[in-house]
Amino acid sequence: MAKQGVQGILGFPVAPFDRSDNIDERALEANIRFLLDSGLDAIFICAGSGEFQSLSVAEYEQMVAMAVSVTAGRVPVYAGTGGNLQHAVVLSDLARINGADGLLILPPYLISPEQEGLYRYYRTIVESAGLPSILYQRDNAVFQPATVQRLCELPQIVGFKDGFGNMELNVELTRTIGSRLQWMNGMPFAEITMPAYAGLGFECYSSAMSNYLPHVSRLYFNALRGGDRELLQTLYAEVLLPINRIRKQRKGYAVSLIKAGMDIVGLPVGAAVRAPLIEVETEHYKQLEQVIRHALDKFPRP
């Protein structure tokens, strides 16, 4: 399982739709190649940024197969799965058949389960496909350390991604489980919170911004690891916090704002998102465009 482990900056492609509301394969390929050429360390397909909740089974298989083909072994490819348990089992099997290196297991549908139920849910999905798997903590899937310890008895479990943000719980988890898992920051706009997570041993994070400003995300990550406080302060003040303020203006912007950013830098993904998400409003689009233009002027692409 070791070679499927992930590190560094994790890329999460979007689900681009054409005018007929079908997956735009040309745009998806461009998105994945852009992430690869920008040096991202793994590709996570059909996850939150990829509008997992709105994909048909056929679209899911289409996107996973394309990610595996375009990536061609350069970095690990993890596929999102989860939600309805039986549906998750079907998708996990399709991910395996189409060559995915592992799974990112999203929370169960709707139910806020007891720890035993949470354990059974994740165990069922992990054992069904037999792929290296990452537990995703967020919303209604919040783990106690004892539950994670039980799940760690499954050799397929290789990582833990936190999108919940309870730092006291994260201290308990990391100090209880230790290096058995790869710890990943999965908070919305993870660059904002990464300094706090890095102190707990979280060595990688999912970067939505890498879909349109990957070199800035890399600049940030290197500054964080190198202790360059002056550069970090500049990046926060002039790029990260301004984008984050726009992201928080509307629910669902965690996804649709990514597509807006990609459109601004010339990537052909379009702005369309599927309900219940909404497109970025014109004024917020203009605000994002100003921030991106400033970022590109101050921090030119290498």
C-alpha positions as CSV (number, residue, x, y, z in Angstrom):
1,M,0.0,0.0,0.0
2,A,3.0,2.3,0.6
3,K,3.3,3.6,-3.0
4,Q,-0.3,4.8,-3.0
5,G,0.4,7.1,-0.1
6,V,0.1,10.8,-0.8
7,Q,2.0,13.8,0.2
8,G,2.4,17.5,-0.5
9,I,-0.3,19.4,-2.5
10,L,-3.3,17.4,-3.6
11,G,-5.1,18.3,-6.8
12,F,-8.9,18.1,-7.0
13,P,-10.2,18.5,-10.6
14,V,-13.7,19.9,-11.2
15,A,-16.5,18.3,-13.2
16,P,-16.8,20.4,-16.3
17,F,-20.1,20.4,-18.1
18,D,-20.8,21.2,-21.8
19,R,-23.9,23.0,-23.1
20,S,-25.9,19.8,-23.0
21,D,-25.0,19.2,-19.4
22,N,-22.7,16.3,-20.2
23,I,-19.1,15.9,-19.0
24,D,-16.8,17.9,-21.2
25,E,-13.9,15.5,-21.7
26,R,-11.7,18.0,-23.4
27,A,-12.0,20.4,-20.5
28,L,-11.5,17.7,-17.9
29,E,-8.3,16.6,-19.7
30,A,-7.1,20.2,-19.7
31,N,-7.8,20.5,-16.0
32,I,-5.9,17.3,-15.1
33,R,-2.9,18.1,-17.3
34,F,-2.7,21.6,-15.9
35,L,-2.5,20.1,-12.4
36,L,0.1,17.5,-13.4
37,D,2.2,20.0,-15.2
38,S,2.1,22.3,-12.2
39,G,3.7,19.6,-10.1
40,L,0.8,18.5,-7.8
41,D,1.4,15.3,-5.9
42,A,-1.8,13.4,-6.4
43,I,-5.1,13.6,-8.3
44,F,-8.4,13.2,-6.5
45,I,-11.2,12.7,-9.0
46,C,-15.0,12.8,-8.4
47,A,-14.7,14.3,-5.0
48,G,-16.2,17.5,-3.5
49,S,-14.7,19.9,-6.2
50,G,-15.8,17.3,-8.8
51,E,-19.4,17.6,-7.7
52,F,-19.5,14.0,-6.6
53,Q,-23.1,14.4,-5.3
54,S,-24.5,15.2,-8.8
55,L,-22.7,12.6,-11.0
56,S,-24.4,9.6,-12.6
57,V,-22.7,6.2,-12.4
58,A,-21.8,6.5,-16.0
59,E,-20.3,9.9,-15.5
60,Y,-18.4,8.8,-12.5
61,E,-16.8,5.9,-14.4
62,Q,-16.1,8.3,-17.3
63,M,-14.2,10.7,-15.1
64,V,-12.3,8.1,-13.2
65,A,-11.2,6.4,-16.4
66,M,-10.1,9.7,-17.9
67,A,-8.1,10.7,-14.8
68,V,-6.2,7.4,-14.8
69,S,-5.5,7.6,-18.5
70,V,-4.3,11.2,-18.5
71,T,-2.3,10.8,-15.3
72,A,-0.6,7.7,-16.8
73,G,1.0,6.7,-13.5
74,R,2.8,10.1,-12.9
75,V,1.0,10.5,-9.5
76,P,-1.6,8.4,-7.6
77,V,-5.2,8.8,-8.6
78,Y,-7.8,8.6,-5.8
79,A,-11.5,8.4,-6.6
80,G,-14.2,9.8,-4.3
81,T,-16.9,7.4,-3.1
82,G,-19.5,7.4,-0.3
83,G,-23.0,8.6,0.4
84,N,-25.6,5.8,0.0
85,L,-23.8,2.7,1.1
86,Q,-24.8,0.3,-1.7
87,H,-24.1,3.0,-4.2
88,A,-20.7,3.6,-2.7
89,V,-19.9,-0.1,-3.0
90,V,-20.8,0.0,-6.7
91,L,-18.7,3.1,-7.3
92,S,-15.7,1.8,-5.4
93,D,-15.7,-1.3,-7.6
94,L,-15.9,0.8,-10.7
95,A,-12.9,2.9,-9.4
96,R,-10.9,-0.3,-8.9
97,I,-11.9,-1.7,-12.4
98,N,-10.9,1.5,-14.1
99,G,-7.4,1.6,-12.4
100,A,-7.7,4.1,-9.6
101,D,-5.0,3.8,-7.0
102,G,-7.2,4.4,-4.1
103,L,-10.4,5.8,-2.6
104,L,-11.4,8.9,-0.7
105,I,-14.4,7.9,1.3
106,L,-16.9,10.6,1.9
107,P,-19.5,10.7,4.8
108,P,-22.6,8.5,4.7
109,Y,-25.8,10.0,3.4
110,L,-27.8,12.2,5.8
111,I,-27.5,10.0,8.9
112,S,-25.4,11.2,11.9
113,P,-24.3,7.8,13.0
114,E,-23.1,6.3,16.2
115,Q,-19.4,5.3,16.2
116,E,-20.2,1.7,15.6
117,G,-22.3,2.6,12.6
118,L,-19.6,4.8,11.3
119,Y,-17.1,2.0,11.7
120,R,-19.3,-0.5,9.8
121,Y,-20.0,2.0,7.0
122,Y,-16.3,2.7,6.3
123,R,-15.3,-0.9,6.8
124,T,-17.8,-2.1,4.3
125,I,-16.6,0.3,1.6
126,V,-12.9,-0.4,2.3
127,E,-13.3,-4.2,2.2
128,S,-15.6,-4.1,-0.9
129,A,-12.9,-2.8,-3.3
130,G,-9.7,-3.6,-1.4
131,L,-8.1,-0.4,-2.5
132,P,-5.9,1.9,-0.4
133,S,-8.4,4.2,1.3
134,I,-8.5,7.6,3.0
135,L,-11.1,8.3,5.7
136,Y,-12.7,11.7,5.3
137,Q,-13.9,13.4,8.5
138,R,-16.4,16.2,8.0
139,D,-20.1,17.1,8.5
140,N,-21.8,14.0,9.9
141,A,-18.7,11.7,9.9
142,V,-16.8,12.7,13.0
143,F,-14.5,10.0,14.4
144,Q,-13.4,9.2,18.0
145,P,-9.8,8.0,18.2
146,A,-11.0,4.5,19.2
147,T,-13.0,4.2,16.0
148,V,-10.0,5.2,13.9
149,Q,-7.9,2.7,15.8
150,R,-10.3,-0.1,14.9
151,L,-10.4,1.0,11.3
152,C,-6.6,1.1,11.2
153,E,-6.7,-2.7,11.7
154,L,-7.6,-2.8,8.0
155,P,-4.4,-2.6,6.0
156,Q,-6.2,-0.7,3.2
157,I,-6.6,2.4,5.4
158,V,-3.7,4.7,4.5
159,G,-4.8,8.2,5.3
160,F,-7.1,10.5,7.2
161,K,-8.4,13.8,5.8
162,D,-9.9,16.3,8.1
163,G,-12.6,18.7,6.9
164,F,-14.2,19.2,10.3
165,G,-11.8,21.6,11.9
166,N,-12.0,20.6,15.6
167,M,-8.3,21.0,16.6
168,E,-8.7,19.5,20.0
169,L,-10.0,16.3,18.4
170,N,-7.2,16.5,15.8
171,V,-4.7,16.5,18.6
172,E,-6.3,13.4,20.1
173,L,-6.4,11.7,16.8
174,T,-2.8,12.4,15.7
175,R,-1.3,11.7,19.1
176,T,-3.3,8.4,19.4
177,I,-2.8,7.1,15.9
178,G,0.6,8.6,15.1
179,S,2.4,7.8,11.9
180,R,0.1,4.8,11.0
181,L,-1.8,7.2,8.8
182,Q,-1.0,10.0,6.4
183,W,-2.7,13.1,7.8
184,M,-4.3,15.5,5.3
185,N,-5.9,19.0,5.8
186,G,-9.2,18.9,3.9
187,M,-10.7,22.1,5.2
188,P,-12.3,24.5,2.6
189,F,-9.5,26.6,1.2
190,A,-7.0,24.6,3.2
191,E,-4.1,27.1,2.7
192,I,-5.9,29.3,5.3
193,T,-5.6,26.8,8.1
194,M,-2.5,24.8,7.1
195,P,-0.2,26.5,9.7
196,A,-2.3,25.1,12.5
197,Y,-2.5,21.7,10.9
198,A,1.2,21.5,10.1
199,G,2.0,21.7,13.8
200,L,0.0,18.5,14.4
201,G,1.8,16.5,11.7
202,F,-0.5,17.1,8.8
203,E,1.9,17.1,5.9
204,C,-0.4,17.6,2.9
205,Y,-3.5,19.4,2.0
206,S,-6.2,19.6,-0.7
207,S,-5.7,22.8,-2.8
208,A,-8.8,24.2,-4.6
209,M,-6.7,27.2,-5.6
210,S,-4.3,24.9,-7.5
211,N,-6.9,24.6,-10.2
212,Y,-6.1,28.2,-11.2
213,L,-3.1,29.5,-9.2
214,P,-1.0,26.3,-8.6
215,H,2.3,28.2,-8.5
216,V,1.0,30.4,-5.7
217,S,-0.1,27.4,-3.8
218,R,3.4,25.9,-4.2
219,L,5.0,29.2,-3.2
220,Y,2.9,29.2,-0.1
221,F,3.6,25.6,0.8
222,N,7.4,26.1,0.4
223,A,7.2,29.3,2.5
224,L,5.3,27.4,5.2
225,R,7.8,24.6,5.3
226,G,10.8,26.9,5.1
227,G,9.5,29.3,7.8
228,D,9.4,32.3,5.5
229,R,7.1,34.4,7.6
230,E,7.4,37.6,5.5
231,L,6.3,35.8,2.3
232,L,3.5,34.0,4.2
233,Q,2.2,37.3,5.5
234,T,2.2,38.8,2.0
235,L,0.5,35.8,0.5
236,Y,-2.2,35.8,3.2
237,A,-2.8,39.6,2.9
238,E,-2.8,39.9,-0.9
239,V,-4.1,36.6,-2.2
240,L,-5.4,34.0,0.3
241,L,-7.6,36.0,2.6
242,P,-9.1,38.1,-0.2
243,I,-10.1,35.0,-2.1
244,N,-11.4,33.4,1.1
245,R,-13.6,36.4,1.8
246,I,-15.2,36.0,-1.6
247,R,-15.6,32.3,-1.1
248,K,-17.6,32.9,2.1
249,Q,-20.1,35.2,0.4
250,R,-22.4,32.4,-0.8
251,K,-22.9,28.7,0.1
252,G,-21.5,26.4,-2.6
253,Y,-18.8,28.9,-3.7
254,A,-16.2,26.3,-2.4
255,V,-16.9,24.6,-5.8
256,S,-18.3,27.2,-8.2
257,L,-15.6,29.8,-7.3
258,I,-13.0,27.3,-8.5
259,K,-14.6,27.2,-11.9
260,A,-14.7,31.0,-12.0
261,G,-11.0,31.1,-11.2
262,M,-10.2,28.6,-13.9
263,D,-12.3,30.6,-16.4
264,I,-10.4,33.8,-15.4
265,V,-7.0,32.2,-16.2
266,G,-8.2,30.7,-19.5
267,L,-9.0,27.1,-18.7
268,P,-12.0,25.9,-20.7
269,V,-14.2,24.4,-18.0
270,G,-17.1,26.9,-18.1
271,A,-19.1,28.2,-15.1
272,A,-21.9,25.7,-15.1
273,V,-22.6,23.8,-11.9
274,R,-25.4,21.4,-11.0
275,A,-28.0,22.1,-8.4
276,P,-28.1,22.7,-5.6
277,L,-24.9,24.7,-6.3
278,I,-25.1,28.1,-7.9
279,E,-22.8,29.9,-10.3
280,V,-20.6,32.8,-9.0
281,E,-22.4,36.1,-9.2
282,T,-21.0,38.8,-11.5
283,E,-19.8,41.1,-8.8
284,H,-18.0,38.3,-6.9
285,Y,-16.5,37.1,-10.2
286,K,-15.1,40.6,-10.8
287,Q,-13.6,40.7,-7.3
288,L,-12.0,37.3,-7.8
289,E,-10.6,38.5,-11.2
290,Q,-8.9,41.5,-9.5
291,V,-7.3,39.3,-6.9
292,I,-6.1,36.8,-9.5
293,R,-4.7,39.5,-11.8
294,H,-2.9,41.0,-8.8
295,A,-1.5,37.6,-7.8
296,L,-0.2,36.9,-11.3
297,D,1.4,40.4,-11.5
298,K,3.1,40.1,-8.1
299,F,3.9,36.4,-8.4
300,P,4.4,35.6,-12.1
301,R,4.2,32.0,-13.2
302,P,7.7,30.4,-13.3
